[in-house]
Amino acid sequence: PIDNEEKKEKAFQSCIPIFEHIRKASLHDDIYNYIEQILSTLDIDIHVKDGFENIFKSIIEEIQKLKLCVDTSATRIEGQEKTIKEQGITIKEQGKTIEEHGKTIKEQGKTIKEHGKTIKEHGKTIEEHGKTIEEHGKTIEEHGKTIEEHGKIIKEQGKAIKTLQTGLRNLESQWLLRNIQIDAYEVVTLFRFYYVNK
């Protein structure tokens, strides 16, 4: 048995190059020639027994049919592999595009974040200005109240001055009337003195 196994192994090793040719052969190649090479390598004569040649031809036909199915399947698989490869390339390109969009969105996010910080800072500045303006408004309001109070005081002083001016006018009128009375008295006195003396 060991000798037979060794013979089988040696025979198989000697047939490997022929198997490689069969594997790479096209559909239209005559596989019968390859089979004859294998049988010749193994020292098998297909003409020894009657009917063996017909059986061998039937086997060859089945092998041809099987090879046709295998080649058809291989062609279909090759087409599917090509389609899958093309789809893979498309998916890869789409992945790159998505990655680029992701980077763009990330950059836009950073920009928006920076704008948000700037707006927040401006908001704080505006809030501070608002507080300052509010304080100025309060100060102006207080000044307004003070001016209003001064206005009231000036108005009261104006009334007092007007009353004083009225009093002065009355006093001046009294002095004028008195002067007129004095002048009239002097005229009458002079008139009486003149006529009396005459």
C-alpha positions as CSV (number, residue, x, y, z in Angstrom):
1,P,0.0,0.0,0.0
2,I,2.8,2.3,0.8
3,D,4.4,1.7,-2.6
4,N,1.1,2.3,-4.3
5,E,0.6,5.6,-2.4
6,E,4.1,6.7,-3.4
7,K,3.4,5.8,-7.0
8,K,0.2,7.8,-6.9
9,E,2.0,10.8,-5.4
10,K,4.7,10.6,-8.0
11,A,2.2,10.2,-10.8
12,F,0.2,13.2,-9.4
13,Q,3.3,15.4,-9.2
14,S,4.2,14.5,-12.8
15,C,0.7,15.5,-13.9
16,I,0.7,18.9,-12.1
17,P,2.0,20.8,-15.2
18,I,-0.7,19.2,-17.3
19,F,-3.4,20.2,-14.8
20,E,-2.1,23.7,-14.9
21,H,-2.5,23.8,-18.7
22,I,-6.0,22.4,-18.4
23,R,-6.9,25.0,-15.7
24,K,-5.7,27.9,-18.0
25,A,-7.1,26.4,-21.2
26,S,-9.8,28.2,-23.0
27,L,-13.3,26.8,-23.7
28,H,-12.3,25.9,-27.3
29,D,-9.2,24.0,-26.4
30,D,-9.2,20.2,-26.9
31,I,-9.1,18.8,-23.4
32,Y,-8.9,15.3,-24.9
33,N,-5.2,15.9,-25.7
34,Y,-4.5,16.9,-22.1
35,I,-6.2,13.8,-20.8
36,E,-4.2,11.7,-23.2
37,Q,-1.0,13.3,-21.8
38,I,-2.1,12.5,-18.3
39,L,-2.9,8.8,-19.2
40,S,0.4,8.6,-21.1
41,T,2.2,10.0,-18.1
42,L,0.5,7.4,-15.9
43,D,1.2,4.6,-18.4
44,I,-2.6,3.9,-18.9
45,D,-3.7,2.5,-22.3
46,I,-7.3,3.3,-23.1
47,H,-7.4,0.7,-25.9
48,V,-6.6,-2.2,-23.6
49,K,-10.2,-3.0,-22.8
50,D,-13.3,-3.0,-25.1
51,G,-15.7,-0.1,-24.5
52,F,-13.2,1.8,-22.3
53,E,-12.6,4.3,-25.1
54,N,-16.3,5.1,-25.5
55,I,-16.6,5.6,-21.7
56,F,-13.6,7.8,-21.8
57,K,-15.1,9.9,-24.6
58,S,-18.3,10.2,-22.5
59,I,-16.3,11.4,-19.6
60,I,-14.5,13.9,-21.8
61,E,-17.9,15.3,-23.0
62,E,-19.1,15.6,-19.4
63,I,-15.8,17.4,-18.6
64,Q,-16.4,19.8,-21.5
65,K,-19.9,20.5,-20.3
66,L,-18.7,21.0,-16.8
67,K,-15.9,23.3,-18.1
68,L,-18.5,25.3,-20.1
69,C,-20.6,25.7,-16.9
70,V,-17.5,26.6,-15.0
71,D,-16.3,29.1,-17.6
72,T,-19.8,30.7,-17.8
73,S,-19.9,30.9,-14.0
74,A,-16.4,32.3,-14.0
75,T,-17.3,34.9,-16.6
76,R,-20.4,35.9,-14.6
77,I,-18.4,36.0,-11.4
78,E,-15.7,38.0,-13.2
79,G,-18.4,40.5,-14.3
80,Q,-19.8,40.6,-10.8
81,E,-16.3,41.2,-9.4
82,K,-15.8,44.0,-11.9
83,T,-19.1,45.5,-11.0
84,I,-18.3,45.2,-7.3
85,K,-14.9,46.7,-7.9
86,E,-16.4,49.6,-9.8
87,Q,-19.0,50.0,-7.1
88,G,-16.2,49.9,-4.5
89,I,-14.4,52.6,-6.4
90,T,-17.6,54.7,-6.5
91,I,-18.2,54.1,-2.8
92,K,-14.6,55.1,-2.1
93,E,-15.0,58.3,-4.1
94,Q,-18.3,59.0,-2.4
95,G,-16.5,58.3,0.9
96,K,-13.8,60.9,0.0
97,T,-16.5,63.4,-1.0
98,I,-18.3,62.8,2.3
99,E,-15.0,63.1,4.1
100,E,-14.3,66.4,2.4
101,H,-17.9,67.6,3.2
102,G,-17.2,66.5,6.8
103,K,-14.0,68.6,6.9
104,T,-15.9,71.6,5.3
105,I,-18.7,71.3,7.8
106,K,-16.2,70.9,10.6
107,E,-14.4,74.1,9.5
108,Q,-17.7,75.9,9.1
109,G,-18.5,74.7,12.7
110,K,-15.3,76.2,13.9
111,T,-16.0,79.5,12.1
112,I,-19.5,79.6,13.5
113,K,-18.1,78.9,17.0
114,E,-15.6,81.8,16.5
115,H,-18.4,84.1,15.3
116,G,-20.4,83.0,18.4
117,K,-17.5,83.9,20.7
118,T,-17.1,87.3,18.9
119,I,-20.9,88.0,19.1
120,K,-20.8,87.0,22.8
121,E,-17.9,89.4,23.4
122,H,-19.8,92.2,21.4
123,G,-22.8,91.4,23.5
124,K,-20.8,91.9,26.7
125,T,-19.4,95.1,25.4
126,I,-22.9,96.3,24.4
127,E,-24.2,95.3,27.8
128,E,-21.4,97.3,29.4
129,H,-22.1,100.3,27.2
130,G,-25.8,99.9,28.0
131,K,-25.0,100.0,31.8
132,T,-22.8,103.1,31.2
133,I,-25.5,104.8,29.2
134,E,-28.0,103.9,31.9
135,E,-25.7,105.4,34.5
136,H,-25.3,108.6,32.4
137,G,-29.1,108.7,32.0
138,K,-29.5,108.6,35.8
139,T,-26.8,111.3,36.2
140,I,-28.6,113.5,33.5
141,E,-31.9,112.9,35.2
142,E,-30.4,114.0,38.6
143,H,-28.9,117.1,36.8
144,G,-32.4,117.7,35.3
145,K,-33.9,117.6,38.8
146,T,-31.3,119.9,40.1
147,I,-31.8,122.4,37.2
148,E,-35.5,122.2,37.8
149,E,-35.0,123.0,41.5
150,H,-32.7,125.9,40.5
151,G,-35.4,127.1,38.0
152,K,-38.0,127.1,40.8
153,I,-35.6,129.1,43.0
154,I,-34.9,131.5,40.1
155,K,-38.6,131.8,39.5
156,E,-39.2,132.7,43.2
157,Q,-36.3,135.1,43.1
158,G,-37.8,136.7,40.0
159,K,-41.2,137.1,41.7
160,A,-39.4,138.7,44.7
161,I,-37.4,141.0,42.3
162,K,-40.7,141.9,40.5
163,T,-42.3,142.8,43.8
164,L,-39.3,144.9,44.8
165,Q,-39.4,146.6,41.4
166,T,-43.1,147.4,41.9
167,G,-42.3,148.7,45.4
168,L,-39.5,150.9,44.0
169,R,-41.8,152.2,41.2
170,N,-44.4,153.1,43.8
171,L,-41.8,154.8,46.0
172,E,-40.5,156.7,43.0
173,S,-44.0,157.8,42.1
174,Q,-44.5,159.0,45.6
175,W,-41.3,161.0,45.4
176,L,-42.3,162.5,42.1
177,L,-45.7,163.4,43.5
178,R,-44.0,165.0,46.5
179,N,-41.6,166.9,44.3
180,I,-44.6,168.2,42.3
181,Q,-46.4,169.2,45.5
182,I,-43.3,171.0,46.6
183,D,-42.9,172.7,43.3
184,A,-46.5,173.8,43.3
185,Y,-46.3,175.1,46.8
186,E,-43.2,177.1,45.9
187,V,-45.0,178.5,42.8
188,V,-48.0,179.5,44.9
189,T,-45.8,181.1,47.6
190,L,-43.9,183.1,45.0
191,F,-47.2,184.1,43.4
192,R,-48.6,185.3,46.7
193,F,-45.4,187.1,47.6
194,Y,-45.3,188.9,44.3
195,Y,-48.9,190.1,44.4
196,V,-48.8,190.9,48.0
197,N,-45.7,193.0,47.7
198,K,-47.1,194.7,44.7
